[in-house]
C-alpha cells in the first residue's frame, strides 16, 4: 500500500473487477438461477473466467456473496413477522416475505429449495430460516388459527410451488404468485378444513428432497480450474 493509504493501481483494478463480476452475477443468477454459466458472467463483465475464479474459487463462493445481503434482509423480515401481535398475520407475513423474495430471483429460489451439505455458510442460513419459520408456525397453531397438521415441510413445498408459478408468469403477470399464495393460505386455516389423505413429510424426507438436486448438479462446488462453469 503506498503512503497515505491510497490503494495501488493493481488493487484498484482488482476491486473494480470484483464489483463488476458481482454486478453481472446478480443479474445472471436472478435471471437464470444458481446454475448460470460462470464463463458468461465473466464475459458480461469483460473479463476472462480465470479472473472470476481468482476472486471466487467456486460457484458456491460467488452465489453466497451475491445472495448474502438479501438473505440477511429476509431473516430480518421474518424476525419482524415473529414479533407481530396477531399470530395469523405473523404466519401470513412469513410466507409472503419468503415467496416475495424468490419471485423474480431464480437463484434465491434455488437457494431456498436446495441444501449444500458440508458448507457451513449455507447450512447456518438454512437452519436459521427454518427455525424462525417453525416458531411462527407453532405460535399460529397454538393460537388455533393454523390447522394442527401443517408442518414445516408443507411450508417449503409451498415455496417450491410459488417459485414455479413466479417463474412461469413473471413476464405476463409478475404478481400472479401472490394470488396463489393467498389461496394456499386459506387452505392452512384451522377452520373448515378438509381431511388430508397423504401424510406430511418428516425432516428427513424433506432434507433428502432438498439434497438430491445438488448431487445431480455438483458443479455448484467445482474448484478453480474446472472446465465450466
PyMOL commands that place a pseudoatom at each C-alpha (Angstrom):
pseudoatom trace, name=CA, resn=UNK, resi=1, chain=A, elem=C, hetatm=0, pos=[0.000, 0.000, 0.000]
pseudoatom trace, name=CA, resn=UNK, resi=2, chain=A, elem=C, hetatm=0, pos=[1.529, 3.341, -0.990]
pseudoatom trace, name=CA, resn=UNK, resi=3, chain=A, elem=C, hetatm=0, pos=[1.978, 6.051, 1.614]
pseudoatom trace, name=CA, resn=UNK, resi=4, chain=A, elem=C, hetatm=0, pos=[-1.141, 7.966, 2.511]
pseudoatom trace, name=CA, resn=UNK, resi=5, chain=A, elem=C, hetatm=0, pos=[-3.315, 4.837, 2.321]
pseudoatom trace, name=CA, resn=UNK, resi=6, chain=A, elem=C, hetatm=0, pos=[-4.076, 5.160, -1.424]
pseudoatom trace, name=CA, resn=UNK, resi=7, chain=A, elem=C, hetatm=0, pos=[-4.587, 1.717, -2.999]
pseudoatom trace, name=CA, resn=UNK, resi=8, chain=A, elem=C, hetatm=0, pos=[-2.165, 0.714, -5.734]
pseudoatom trace, name=CA, resn=UNK, resi=9, chain=A, elem=C, hetatm=0, pos=[-3.483, 0.644, -9.333]
pseudoatom trace, name=CA, resn=UNK, resi=10, chain=A, elem=C, hetatm=0, pos=[-3.420, -3.170, -9.235]
pseudoatom trace, name=CA, resn=UNK, resi=11, chain=A, elem=C, hetatm=0, pos=[-5.565, -3.236, -6.118]
pseudoatom trace, name=CA, resn=UNK, resi=12, chain=A, elem=C, hetatm=0, pos=[-7.980, -0.670, -7.534]
pseudoatom trace, name=CA, resn=UNK, resi=13, chain=A, elem=C, hetatm=0, pos=[-8.290, -2.785, -10.683]
pseudoatom trace, name=CA, resn=UNK, resi=14, chain=A, elem=C, hetatm=0, pos=[-8.905, -5.910, -8.600]
pseudoatom trace, name=CA, resn=UNK, resi=15, chain=A, elem=C, hetatm=0, pos=[-11.621, -4.131, -6.635]
pseudoatom trace, name=CA, resn=UNK, resi=16, chain=A, elem=C, hetatm=0, pos=[-13.287, -2.891, -9.801]
pseudoatom trace, name=CA, resn=UNK, resi=17, chain=A, elem=C, hetatm=0, pos=[-13.127, -6.358, -11.328]
pseudoatom trace, name=CA, resn=UNK, resi=18, chain=A, elem=C, hetatm=0, pos=[-14.741, -7.887, -8.266]
pseudoatom trace, name=CA, resn=UNK, resi=19, chain=A, elem=C, hetatm=0, pos=[-17.569, -5.343, -8.285]
pseudoatom trace, name=CA, resn=UNK, resi=20, chain=A, elem=C, hetatm=0, pos=[-18.186, -5.862, -12.000]
pseudoatom trace, name=CA, resn=UNK, resi=21, chain=A, elem=C, hetatm=0, pos=[-18.282, -9.611, -11.513]
pseudoatom trace, name=CA, resn=UNK, resi=22, chain=A, elem=C, hetatm=0, pos=[-20.757, -9.286, -8.652]
pseudoatom trace, name=CA, resn=UNK, resi=23, chain=A, elem=C, hetatm=0, pos=[-22.992, -6.931, -10.627]
pseudoatom trace, name=CA, resn=UNK, resi=24, chain=A, elem=C, hetatm=0, pos=[-23.088, -9.299, -13.609]
pseudoatom trace, name=CA, resn=UNK, resi=25, chain=A, elem=C, hetatm=0, pos=[-23.514, -12.335, -11.351]
pseudoatom trace, name=CA, resn=UNK, resi=26, chain=A, elem=C, hetatm=0, pos=[-26.524, -10.783, -9.620]
pseudoatom trace, name=CA, resn=UNK, resi=27, chain=A, elem=C, hetatm=0, pos=[-28.246, -10.279, -12.957]
pseudoatom trace, name=CA, resn=UNK, resi=28, chain=A, elem=C, hetatm=0, pos=[-27.329, -13.700, -14.317]
pseudoatom trace, name=CA, resn=UNK, resi=29, chain=A, elem=C, hetatm=0, pos=[-28.252, -15.629, -11.178]
pseudoatom trace, name=CA, resn=UNK, resi=30, chain=A, elem=C, hetatm=0, pos=[-31.548, -13.767, -10.783]
pseudoatom trace, name=CA, resn=UNK, resi=31, chain=A, elem=C, hetatm=0, pos=[-32.494, -14.439, -14.394]
pseudoatom trace, name=CA, resn=UNK, resi=32, chain=A, elem=C, hetatm=0, pos=[-31.035, -17.927, -14.950]
pseudoatom trace, name=CA, resn=UNK, resi=33, chain=A, elem=C, hetatm=0, pos=[-30.770, -19.419, -11.468]
pseudoatom trace, name=CA, resn=UNK, resi=34, chain=A, elem=C, hetatm=0, pos=[-27.879, -20.823, -9.467]
pseudoatom trace, name=CA, resn=UNK, resi=35, chain=A, elem=C, hetatm=0, pos=[-26.561, -22.752, -12.487]
pseudoatom trace, name=CA, resn=UNK, resi=36, chain=A, elem=C, hetatm=0, pos=[-25.966, -19.646, -14.622]
pseudoatom trace, name=CA, resn=UNK, resi=37, chain=A, elem=C, hetatm=0, pos=[-22.802, -20.130, -16.690]
pseudoatom trace, name=CA, resn=UNK, resi=38, chain=A, elem=C, hetatm=0, pos=[-19.809, -18.615, -14.944]
pseudoatom trace, name=CA, resn=UNK, resi=39, chain=A, elem=C, hetatm=0, pos=[-17.957, -18.016, -18.193]
pseudoatom trace, name=CA, resn=UNK, resi=40, chain=A, elem=C, hetatm=0, pos=[-20.969, -15.987, -19.335]
pseudoatom trace, name=CA, resn=UNK, resi=41, chain=A, elem=C, hetatm=0, pos=[-20.809, -13.902, -16.159]
pseudoatom trace, name=CA, resn=UNK, resi=42, chain=A, elem=C, hetatm=0, pos=[-17.106, -13.233, -16.735]
pseudoatom trace, name=CA, resn=UNK, resi=43, chain=A, elem=C, hetatm=0, pos=[-17.756, -12.352, -20.374]
pseudoatom trace, name=CA, resn=UNK, resi=44, chain=A, elem=C, hetatm=0, pos=[-20.517, -9.902, -19.426]
pseudoatom trace, name=CA, resn=UNK, resi=45, chain=A, elem=C, hetatm=0, pos=[-18.026, -8.243, -17.072]
pseudoatom trace, name=CA, resn=UNK, resi=46, chain=A, elem=C, hetatm=0, pos=[-15.473, -8.019, -19.929]
pseudoatom trace, name=CA, resn=UNK, resi=47, chain=A, elem=C, hetatm=0, pos=[-13.148, -10.334, -18.028]
pseudoatom trace, name=CA, resn=UNK, resi=48, chain=A, elem=C, hetatm=0, pos=[-11.798, -13.845, -18.504]
pseudoatom trace, name=CA, resn=UNK, resi=49, chain=A, elem=C, hetatm=0, pos=[-13.190, -16.650, -16.409]
pseudoatom trace, name=CA, resn=UNK, resi=50, chain=A, elem=C, hetatm=0, pos=[-9.825, -17.099, -14.701]
pseudoatom trace, name=CA, resn=UNK, resi=51, chain=A, elem=C, hetatm=0, pos=[-10.275, -13.668, -13.132]
pseudoatom trace, name=CA, resn=UNK, resi=52, chain=A, elem=C, hetatm=0, pos=[-13.640, -14.767, -11.787]
pseudoatom trace, name=CA, resn=UNK, resi=53, chain=A, elem=C, hetatm=0, pos=[-12.052, -17.857, -10.235]
pseudoatom trace, name=CA, resn=UNK, resi=54, chain=A, elem=C, hetatm=0, pos=[-9.320, -15.790, -8.615]
pseudoatom trace, name=CA, resn=UNK, resi=55, chain=A, elem=C, hetatm=0, pos=[-11.971, -13.808, -6.785]
pseudoatom trace, name=CA, resn=UNK, resi=56, chain=A, elem=C, hetatm=0, pos=[-14.456, -16.656, -6.247]
pseudoatom trace, name=CA, resn=UNK, resi=57, chain=A, elem=C, hetatm=0, pos=[-12.808, -20.120, -6.280]
pseudoatom trace, name=CA, resn=UNK, resi=58, chain=A, elem=C, hetatm=0, pos=[-16.142, -21.972, -6.555]
pseudoatom trace, name=CA, resn=UNK, resi=59, chain=A, elem=C, hetatm=0, pos=[-19.631, -21.298, -7.866]
pseudoatom trace, name=CA, resn=UNK, resi=60, chain=A, elem=C, hetatm=0, pos=[-20.959, -21.515, -4.326]
pseudoatom trace, name=CA, resn=UNK, resi=61, chain=A, elem=C, hetatm=0, pos=[-18.497, -18.847, -3.152]
pseudoatom trace, name=CA, resn=UNK, resi=62, chain=A, elem=C, hetatm=0, pos=[-19.876, -16.457, -5.759]
pseudoatom trace, name=CA, resn=UNK, resi=63, chain=A, elem=C, hetatm=0, pos=[-23.505, -17.405, -5.074]
pseudoatom trace, name=CA, resn=UNK, resi=64, chain=A, elem=C, hetatm=0, pos=[-23.112, -16.857, -1.326]
pseudoatom trace, name=CA, resn=UNK, resi=65, chain=A, elem=C, hetatm=0, pos=[-21.588, -13.395, -1.782]
pseudoatom trace, name=CA, resn=UNK, resi=66, chain=A, elem=C, hetatm=0, pos=[-24.334, -12.400, -4.231]
pseudoatom trace, name=CA, resn=UNK, resi=67, chain=A, elem=C, hetatm=0, pos=[-27.191, -13.637, -2.031]
pseudoatom trace, name=CA, resn=UNK, resi=68, chain=A, elem=C, hetatm=0, pos=[-25.836, -12.711, 1.407]
pseudoatom trace, name=CA, resn=UNK, resi=69, chain=A, elem=C, hetatm=0, pos=[-27.377, -9.204, 1.635]
pseudoatom trace, name=CA, resn=UNK, resi=70, chain=A, elem=C, hetatm=0, pos=[-30.786, -10.466, 0.520]
pseudoatom trace, name=CA, resn=UNK, resi=71, chain=A, elem=C, hetatm=0, pos=[-30.654, -13.434, 2.882]
pseudoatom trace, name=CA, resn=UNK, resi=72, chain=A, elem=C, hetatm=0, pos=[-29.872, -11.191, 5.844]
pseudoatom trace, name=CA, resn=UNK, resi=73, chain=A, elem=C, hetatm=0, pos=[-32.712, -8.869, 4.833]
pseudoatom trace, name=CA, resn=UNK, resi=74, chain=A, elem=C, hetatm=0, pos=[-35.159, -11.775, 4.600]
pseudoatom trace, name=CA, resn=UNK, resi=75, chain=A, elem=C, hetatm=0, pos=[-34.114, -13.083, 8.012]
pseudoatom trace, name=CA, resn=UNK, resi=76, chain=A, elem=C, hetatm=0, pos=[-34.674, -9.612, 9.476]
pseudoatom trace, name=CA, resn=UNK, resi=77, chain=A, elem=C, hetatm=0, pos=[-38.159, -9.505, 7.907]
pseudoatom trace, name=CA, resn=UNK, resi=78, chain=A, elem=C, hetatm=0, pos=[-39.048, -12.955, 9.227]
pseudoatom trace, name=CA, resn=UNK, resi=79, chain=A, elem=C, hetatm=0, pos=[-37.892, -11.937, 12.698]
pseudoatom trace, name=CA, resn=UNK, resi=80, chain=A, elem=C, hetatm=0, pos=[-40.108, -8.870, 12.397]
pseudoatom trace, name=CA, resn=UNK, resi=81, chain=A, elem=C, hetatm=0, pos=[-43.041, -11.118, 11.446]
pseudoatom trace, name=CA, resn=UNK, resi=82, chain=A, elem=C, hetatm=0, pos=[-42.427, -13.197, 14.549]
pseudoatom trace, name=CA, resn=UNK, resi=83, chain=A, elem=C, hetatm=0, pos=[-42.855, -10.030, 16.592]
pseudoatom trace, name=CA, resn=UNK, resi=84, chain=A, elem=C, hetatm=0, pos=[-46.322, -9.240, 15.209]
pseudoatom trace, name=CA, resn=UNK, resi=85, chain=A, elem=C, hetatm=0, pos=[-49.053, -9.400, 17.831]
pseudoatom trace, name=CA, resn=UNK, resi=86, chain=A, elem=C, hetatm=0, pos=[-51.544, -11.316, 15.652]
pseudoatom trace, name=CA, resn=UNK, resi=87, chain=A, elem=C, hetatm=0, pos=[-50.338, -14.940, 15.131]
pseudoatom trace, name=CA, resn=UNK, resi=88, chain=A, elem=C, hetatm=0, pos=[-52.229, -15.274, 11.834]
pseudoatom trace, name=CA, resn=UNK, resi=89, chain=A, elem=C, hetatm=0, pos=[-50.725, -12.044, 10.482]
pseudoatom trace, name=CA, resn=UNK, resi=90, chain=A, elem=C, hetatm=0, pos=[-47.288, -13.277, 11.547]
pseudoatom trace, name=CA, resn=UNK, resi=91, chain=A, elem=C, hetatm=0, pos=[-47.861, -16.531, 9.653]
pseudoatom trace, name=CA, resn=UNK, resi=92, chain=A, elem=C, hetatm=0, pos=[-49.158, -14.743, 6.570]
pseudoatom trace, name=CA, resn=UNK, resi=93, chain=A, elem=C, hetatm=0, pos=[-46.243, -12.323, 6.657]
pseudoatom trace, name=CA, resn=UNK, resi=94, chain=A, elem=C, hetatm=0, pos=[-43.733, -15.166, 6.948]
pseudoatom trace, name=CA, resn=UNK, resi=95, chain=A, elem=C, hetatm=0, pos=[-44.935, -16.852, 3.771]
pseudoatom trace, name=CA, resn=UNK, resi=96, chain=A, elem=C, hetatm=0, pos=[-45.345, -13.617, 1.868]
pseudoatom trace, name=CA, resn=UNK, resi=97, chain=A, elem=C, hetatm=0, pos=[-41.809, -12.485, 2.749]
pseudoatom trace, name=CA, resn=UNK, resi=98, chain=A, elem=C, hetatm=0, pos=[-40.255, -15.767, 1.608]
pseudoatom trace, name=CA, resn=UNK, resi=99, chain=A, elem=C, hetatm=0, pos=[-42.310, -16.038, -1.570]
pseudoatom trace, name=CA, resn=UNK, resi=100, chain=A, elem=C, hetatm=0, pos=[-41.763, -12.387, -2.482]
pseudoatom trace, name=CA, resn=UNK, resi=101, chain=A, elem=C, hetatm=0, pos=[-38.003, -12.760, -2.033]
pseudoatom trace, name=CA, resn=UNK, resi=102, chain=A, elem=C, hetatm=0, pos=[-37.799, -15.557, -4.575]
pseudoatom trace, name=CA, resn=UNK, resi=103, chain=A, elem=C, hetatm=0, pos=[-40.202, -14.004, -7.104]
pseudoatom trace, name=CA, resn=UNK, resi=104, chain=A, elem=C, hetatm=0, pos=[-38.059, -12.618, -9.910]
pseudoatom trace, name=CA, resn=UNK, resi=105, chain=A, elem=C, hetatm=0, pos=[-34.869, -14.053, -8.398]
pseudoatom trace, name=CA, resn=UNK, resi=106, chain=A, elem=C, hetatm=0, pos=[-34.355, -17.618, -9.543]
pseudoatom trace, name=CA, resn=UNK, resi=107, chain=A, elem=C, hetatm=0, pos=[-31.102, -18.025, -7.639]
pseudoatom trace, name=CA, resn=UNK, resi=108, chain=A, elem=C, hetatm=0, pos=[-32.788, -17.111, -4.366]
pseudoatom trace, name=CA, resn=UNK, resi=109, chain=A, elem=C, hetatm=0, pos=[-35.491, -19.676, -5.086]
pseudoatom trace, name=CA, resn=UNK, resi=110, chain=A, elem=C, hetatm=0, pos=[-32.797, -22.251, -5.889]
pseudoatom trace, name=CA, resn=UNK, resi=111, chain=A, elem=C, hetatm=0, pos=[-31.075, -21.468, -2.607]
pseudoatom trace, name=CA, resn=UNK, resi=112, chain=A, elem=C, hetatm=0, pos=[-34.263, -21.982, -0.584]
pseudoatom trace, name=CA, resn=UNK, resi=113, chain=A, elem=C, hetatm=0, pos=[-35.088, -25.190, -2.471]
pseudoatom trace, name=CA, resn=UNK, resi=114, chain=A, elem=C, hetatm=0, pos=[-31.690, -26.843, -2.002]
pseudoatom trace, name=CA, resn=UNK, resi=115, chain=A, elem=C, hetatm=0, pos=[-29.255, -27.915, 0.648]
pseudoatom trace, name=CA, resn=UNK, resi=116, chain=A, elem=C, hetatm=0, pos=[-25.488, -27.812, 0.247]
pseudoatom trace, name=CA, resn=UNK, resi=117, chain=A, elem=C, hetatm=0, pos=[-24.216, -30.414, 2.740]
pseudoatom trace, name=CA, resn=UNK, resi=118, chain=A, elem=C, hetatm=0, pos=[-20.788, -29.726, 4.121]
pseudoatom trace, name=CA, resn=UNK, resi=119, chain=A, elem=C, hetatm=0, pos=[-20.960, -25.968, 3.580]
pseudoatom trace, name=CA, resn=UNK, resi=120, chain=A, elem=C, hetatm=0, pos=[-21.312, -24.215, 6.925]
pseudoatom trace, name=CA, resn=UNK, resi=121, chain=A, elem=C, hetatm=0, pos=[-22.337, -20.891, 5.371]
pseudoatom trace, name=CA, resn=UNK, resi=122, chain=A, elem=C, hetatm=0, pos=[-25.430, -22.233, 3.656]
pseudoatom trace, name=CA, resn=UNK, resi=123, chain=A, elem=C, hetatm=0, pos=[-26.344, -24.690, 6.393]
pseudoatom trace, name=CA, resn=UNK, resi=124, chain=A, elem=C, hetatm=0, pos=[-26.281, -21.931, 9.011]
pseudoatom trace, name=CA, resn=UNK, resi=125, chain=A, elem=C, hetatm=0, pos=[-28.643, -19.744, 6.978]
pseudoatom trace, name=CA, resn=UNK, resi=126, chain=A, elem=C, hetatm=0, pos=[-30.982, -22.647, 6.202]
pseudoatom trace, name=CA, resn=UNK, resi=127, chain=A, elem=C, hetatm=0, pos=[-31.155, -23.609, 9.869]
pseudoatom trace, name=CA, resn=UNK, resi=128, chain=A, elem=C, hetatm=0, pos=[-31.834, -20.020, 10.907]
pseudoatom trace, name=CA, resn=UNK, resi=129, chain=A, elem=C, hetatm=0, pos=[-34.657, -19.553, 8.403]
pseudoatom trace, name=CA, resn=UNK, resi=130, chain=A, elem=C, hetatm=0, pos=[-36.180, -22.950, 9.249]
pseudoatom trace, name=CA, resn=UNK, resi=131, chain=A, elem=C, hetatm=0, pos=[-36.027, -22.284, 12.997]
pseudoatom trace, name=CA, resn=UNK, resi=132, chain=A, elem=C, hetatm=0, pos=[-37.732, -18.908, 12.632]
pseudoatom trace, name=CA, resn=UNK, resi=133, chain=A, elem=C, hetatm=0, pos=[-40.395, -20.316, 10.319]
pseudoatom trace, name=CA, resn=UNK, resi=134, chain=A, elem=C, hetatm=0, pos=[-41.072, -23.149, 12.755]
pseudoatom trace, name=CA, resn=UNK, resi=135, chain=A, elem=C, hetatm=0, pos=[-41.543, -20.696, 15.619]
pseudoatom trace, name=CA, resn=UNK, resi=136, chain=A, elem=C, hetatm=0, pos=[-44.038, -18.657, 13.573]
pseudoatom trace, name=CA, resn=UNK, resi=137, chain=A, elem=C, hetatm=0, pos=[-45.904, -21.820, 12.578]
pseudoatom trace, name=CA, resn=UNK, resi=138, chain=A, elem=C, hetatm=0, pos=[-46.052, -23.254, 16.108]
pseudoatom trace, name=CA, resn=UNK, resi=139, chain=A, elem=C, hetatm=0, pos=[-47.268, -19.955, 17.532]
pseudoatom trace, name=CA, resn=UNK, resi=140, chain=A, elem=C, hetatm=0, pos=[-50.080, -19.803, 14.958]
pseudoatom trace, name=CA, resn=UNK, resi=141, chain=A, elem=C, hetatm=0, pos=[-51.042, -23.407, 15.678]
pseudoatom trace, name=CA, resn=UNK, resi=142, chain=A, elem=C, hetatm=0, pos=[-51.003, -22.806, 19.432]
pseudoatom trace, name=CA, resn=UNK, resi=143, chain=A, elem=C, hetatm=0, pos=[-53.371, -19.881, 18.863]
pseudoatom trace, name=CA, resn=UNK, resi=144, chain=A, elem=C, hetatm=0, pos=[-55.705, -22.172, 16.901]
pseudoatom trace, name=CA, resn=UNK, resi=145, chain=A, elem=C, hetatm=0, pos=[-55.527, -20.169, 13.664]
pseudoatom trace, name=CA, resn=UNK, resi=146, chain=A, elem=C, hetatm=0, pos=[-53.478, -22.621, 11.578]
pseudoatom trace, name=CA, resn=UNK, resi=147, chain=A, elem=C, hetatm=0, pos=[-54.527, -26.242, 11.222]
pseudoatom trace, name=CA, resn=UNK, resi=148, chain=A, elem=C, hetatm=0, pos=[-52.526, -28.505, 13.535]
pseudoatom trace, name=CA, resn=UNK, resi=149, chain=A, elem=C, hetatm=0, pos=[-51.423, -30.946, 10.814]
pseudoatom trace, name=CA, resn=UNK, resi=150, chain=A, elem=C, hetatm=0, pos=[-49.434, -28.342, 8.851]
pseudoatom trace, name=CA, resn=UNK, resi=151, chain=A, elem=C, hetatm=0, pos=[-45.688, -28.959, 9.077]
pseudoatom trace, name=CA, resn=UNK, resi=152, chain=A, elem=C, hetatm=0, pos=[-42.543, -27.062, 8.200]
pseudoatom trace, name=CA, resn=UNK, resi=153, chain=A, elem=C, hetatm=0, pos=[-42.178, -29.322, 5.164]
pseudoatom trace, name=CA, resn=UNK, resi=154, chain=A, elem=C, hetatm=0, pos=[-45.591, -28.136, 3.943]
pseudoatom trace, name=CA, resn=UNK, resi=155, chain=A, elem=C, hetatm=0, pos=[-44.330, -24.564, 4.046]
pseudoatom trace, name=CA, resn=UNK, resi=156, chain=A, elem=C, hetatm=0, pos=[-41.282, -25.435, 1.952]
pseudoatom trace, name=CA, resn=UNK, resi=157, chain=A, elem=C, hetatm=0, pos=[-43.436, -27.255, -0.575]
pseudoatom trace, name=CA, resn=UNK, resi=158, chain=A, elem=C, hetatm=0, pos=[-45.469, -24.064, -0.897]
pseudoatom trace, name=CA, resn=UNK, resi=159, chain=A, elem=C, hetatm=0, pos=[-42.237, -22.165, -1.583]
pseudoatom trace, name=CA, resn=UNK, resi=160, chain=A, elem=C, hetatm=0, pos=[-41.347, -24.615, -4.350]
pseudoatom trace, name=CA, resn=UNK, resi=161, chain=A, elem=C, hetatm=0, pos=[-44.789, -24.266, -5.937]
pseudoatom trace, name=CA, resn=UNK, resi=162, chain=A, elem=C, hetatm=0, pos=[-44.782, -20.491, -5.634]
pseudoatom trace, name=CA, resn=UNK, resi=163, chain=A, elem=C, hetatm=0, pos=[-41.326, -20.326, -7.197]
pseudoatom trace, name=CA, resn=UNK, resi=164, chain=A, elem=C, hetatm=0, pos=[-42.564, -22.236, -10.236]
pseudoatom trace, name=CA, resn=UNK, resi=165, chain=A, elem=C, hetatm=0, pos=[-45.635, -20.012, -10.596]
pseudoatom trace, name=CA, resn=UNK, resi=166, chain=A, elem=C, hetatm=0, pos=[-43.480, -16.881, -10.296]
pseudoatom trace, name=CA, resn=UNK, resi=167, chain=A, elem=C, hetatm=0, pos=[-41.008, -18.146, -12.883]
pseudoatom trace, name=CA, resn=UNK, resi=168, chain=A, elem=C, hetatm=0, pos=[-43.685, -19.132, -15.391]
pseudoatom trace, name=CA, resn=UNK, resi=169, chain=A, elem=C, hetatm=0, pos=[-45.758, -15.948, -15.119]
pseudoatom trace, name=CA, resn=UNK, resi=170, chain=A, elem=C, hetatm=0, pos=[-43.050, -13.368, -14.386]
pseudoatom trace, name=CA, resn=UNK, resi=171, chain=A, elem=C, hetatm=0, pos=[-43.297, -11.612, -17.752]
pseudoatom trace, name=CA, resn=UNK, resi=172, chain=A, elem=C, hetatm=0, pos=[-47.064, -11.764, -18.298]
pseudoatom trace, name=CA, resn=UNK, resi=173, chain=A, elem=C, hetatm=0, pos=[-48.210, -11.287, -14.691]
pseudoatom trace, name=CA, resn=UNK, resi=174, chain=A, elem=C, hetatm=0, pos=[-45.321, -10.651, -12.253]
pseudoatom trace, name=CA, resn=UNK, resi=175, chain=A, elem=C, hetatm=0, pos=[-47.536, -10.711, -9.145]
pseudoatom trace, name=CA, resn=UNK, resi=176, chain=A, elem=C, hetatm=0, pos=[-49.608, -13.807, -10.020]
pseudoatom trace, name=CA, resn=UNK, resi=177, chain=A, elem=C, hetatm=0, pos=[-47.663, -15.825, -7.458]
pseudoatom trace, name=CA, resn=UNK, resi=178, chain=A, elem=C, hetatm=0, pos=[-49.227, -13.724, -4.698]
pseudoatom trace, name=CA, resn=UNK, resi=179, chain=A, elem=C, hetatm=0, pos=[-52.768, -14.766, -5.668]
pseudoatom trace, name=CA, resn=UNK, resi=180, chain=A, elem=C, hetatm=0, pos=[-51.851, -18.431, -5.373]
pseudoatom trace, name=CA, resn=UNK, resi=181, chain=A, elem=C, hetatm=0, pos=[-50.035, -17.945, -2.078]
pseudoatom trace, name=CA, resn=UNK, resi=182, chain=A, elem=C, hetatm=0, pos=[-53.178, -16.322, -0.667]
pseudoatom trace, name=CA, resn=UNK, resi=183, chain=A, elem=C, hetatm=0, pos=[-55.340, -19.176, -1.943]
pseudoatom trace, name=CA, resn=UNK, resi=184, chain=A, elem=C, hetatm=0, pos=[-53.000, -21.650, -0.260]
pseudoatom trace, name=CA, resn=UNK, resi=185, chain=A, elem=C, hetatm=0, pos=[-53.009, -19.625, 2.946]
pseudoatom trace, name=CA, resn=UNK, resi=186, chain=A, elem=C, hetatm=0, pos=[-56.756, -20.144, 3.172]
pseudoatom trace, name=CA, resn=UNK, resi=187, chain=A, elem=C, hetatm=0, pos=[-56.070, -23.876, 2.997]
pseudoatom trace, name=CA, resn=UNK, resi=188, chain=A, elem=C, hetatm=0, pos=[-53.795, -23.565, 6.042]
pseudoatom trace, name=CA, resn=UNK, resi=189, chain=A, elem=C, hetatm=0, pos=[-56.530, -22.018, 8.183]
pseudoatom trace, name=CA, resn=UNK, resi=190, chain=A, elem=C, hetatm=0, pos=[-57.724, -24.118, 11.080]
pseudoatom trace, name=CA, resn=UNK, resi=191, chain=A, elem=C, hetatm=0, pos=[-61.436, -23.524, 10.416]
pseudoatom trace, name=CA, resn=UNK, resi=192, chain=A, elem=C, hetatm=0, pos=[-63.489, -25.640, 7.989]
pseudoatom trace, name=CA, resn=UNK, resi=193, chain=A, elem=C, hetatm=0, pos=[-60.542, -27.753, 6.988]
pseudoatom trace, name=CA, resn=UNK, resi=194, chain=A, elem=C, hetatm=0, pos=[-60.600, -30.856, 4.801]
pseudoatom trace, name=CA, resn=UNK, resi=195, chain=A, elem=C, hetatm=0, pos=[-59.126, -34.137, 5.951]
pseudoatom trace, name=CA, resn=UNK, resi=196, chain=A, elem=C, hetatm=0, pos=[-55.710, -34.807, 4.401]
pseudoatom trace, name=CA, resn=UNK, resi=197, chain=A, elem=C, hetatm=0, pos=[-55.271, -38.276, 2.929]
pseudoatom trace, name=CA, resn=UNK, resi=198, chain=A, elem=C, hetatm=0, pos=[-51.497, -38.094, 2.412]
pseudoatom trace, name=CA, resn=UNK, resi=199, chain=A, elem=C, hetatm=0, pos=[-49.119, -37.818, 5.380]
pseudoatom trace, name=CA, resn=UNK, resi=200, chain=A, elem=C, hetatm=0, pos=[-46.787, -34.871, 5.785]
pseudoatom trace, name=CA, resn=UNK, resi=201, chain=A, elem=C, hetatm=0, pos=[-43.077, -35.324, 5.157]
pseudoatom trace, name=CA, resn=UNK, resi=202, chain=A, elem=C, hetatm=0, pos=[-40.777, -35.513, 8.127]
pseudoatom trace, name=CA, resn=UNK, resi=203, chain=A, elem=C, hetatm=0, pos=[-37.493, -33.583, 8.295]
pseudoatom trace, name=CA, resn=UNK, resi=204, chain=A, elem=C, hetatm=0, pos=[-35.508, -36.489, 6.844]
pseudoatom trace, name=CA, resn=UNK, resi=205, chain=A, elem=C, hetatm=0, pos=[-37.709, -36.779, 3.761]
pseudoatom trace, name=CA, resn=UNK, resi=206, chain=A, elem=C, hetatm=0, pos=[-37.559, -33.032, 3.185]
pseudoatom trace, name=CA, resn=UNK, resi=207, chain=A, elem=C, hetatm=0, pos=[-33.777, -32.930, 3.524]
pseudoatom trace, name=CA, resn=UNK, resi=208, chain=A, elem=C, hetatm=0, pos=[-33.354, -35.793, 1.064]
pseudoatom trace, name=CA, resn=UNK, resi=209, chain=A, elem=C, hetatm=0, pos=[-35.517, -33.949, -1.450]
pseudoatom trace, name=CA, resn=UNK, resi=210, chain=A, elem=C, hetatm=0, pos=[-33.522, -30.759, -0.914]
pseudoatom trace, name=CA, resn=UNK, resi=211, chain=A, elem=C, hetatm=0, pos=[-30.168, -32.505, -1.230]
pseudoatom trace, name=CA, resn=UNK, resi=212, chain=A, elem=C, hetatm=0, pos=[-30.813, -34.672, -4.297]
pseudoatom trace, name=CA, resn=UNK, resi=213, chain=A, elem=C, hetatm=0, pos=[-30.638, -31.839, -6.885]
pseudoatom trace, name=CA, resn=UNK, resi=214, chain=A, elem=C, hetatm=0, pos=[-27.230, -30.878, -5.522]
pseudoatom trace, name=CA, resn=UNK, resi=215, chain=A, elem=C, hetatm=0, pos=[-25.905, -34.384, -6.109]
pseudoatom trace, name=CA, resn=UNK, resi=216, chain=A, elem=C, hetatm=0, pos=[-27.045, -34.137, -9.717]
pseudoatom trace, name=CA, resn=UNK, resi=217, chain=A, elem=C, hetatm=0, pos=[-25.634, -30.626, -10.181]
pseudoatom trace, name=CA, resn=UNK, resi=218, chain=A, elem=C, hetatm=0, pos=[-22.337, -30.862, -8.306]
pseudoatom trace, name=CA, resn=UNK, resi=219, chain=A, elem=C, hetatm=0, pos=[-20.901, -28.052, -10.394]
pseudoatom trace, name=CA, resn=UNK, resi=220, chain=A, elem=C, hetatm=0, pos=[-22.018, -25.694, -7.660]
pseudoatom trace, name=CA, resn=UNK, resi=221, chain=A, elem=C, hetatm=0, pos=[-18.831, -26.544, -5.766]
pseudoatom trace, name=CA, resn=UNK, resi=222, chain=A, elem=C, hetatm=0, pos=[-16.441, -27.179, -8.671]
pseudoatom trace, name=CA, resn=UNK, resi=223, chain=A, elem=C, hetatm=0, pos=[-12.966, -25.911, -7.764]
pseudoatom trace, name=CA, resn=UNK, resi=224, chain=A, elem=C, hetatm=0, pos=[-10.654, -23.497, -9.516]
pseudoatom trace, name=CA, resn=UNK, resi=225, chain=A, elem=C, hetatm=0, pos=[-9.552, -24.707, -12.909]
pseudoatom trace, name=CA, resn=UNK, resi=226, chain=A, elem=C, hetatm=0, pos=[-12.701, -26.670, -13.733]
pseudoatom trace, name=CA, resn=UNK, resi=227, chain=A, elem=C, hetatm=0, pos=[-13.715, -26.505, -17.334]
pseudoatom trace, name=CA, resn=UNK, resi=228, chain=A, elem=C, hetatm=0, pos=[-17.123, -24.919, -16.795]
pseudoatom trace, name=CA, resn=UNK, resi=229, chain=A, elem=C, hetatm=0, pos=[-18.887, -23.466, -15.037]
for i in range(1, 229): cmd.bond("trace and resi %d" % i, "trace and resi %d" % (i + 1))
show_as sticks, trace
zoom trace
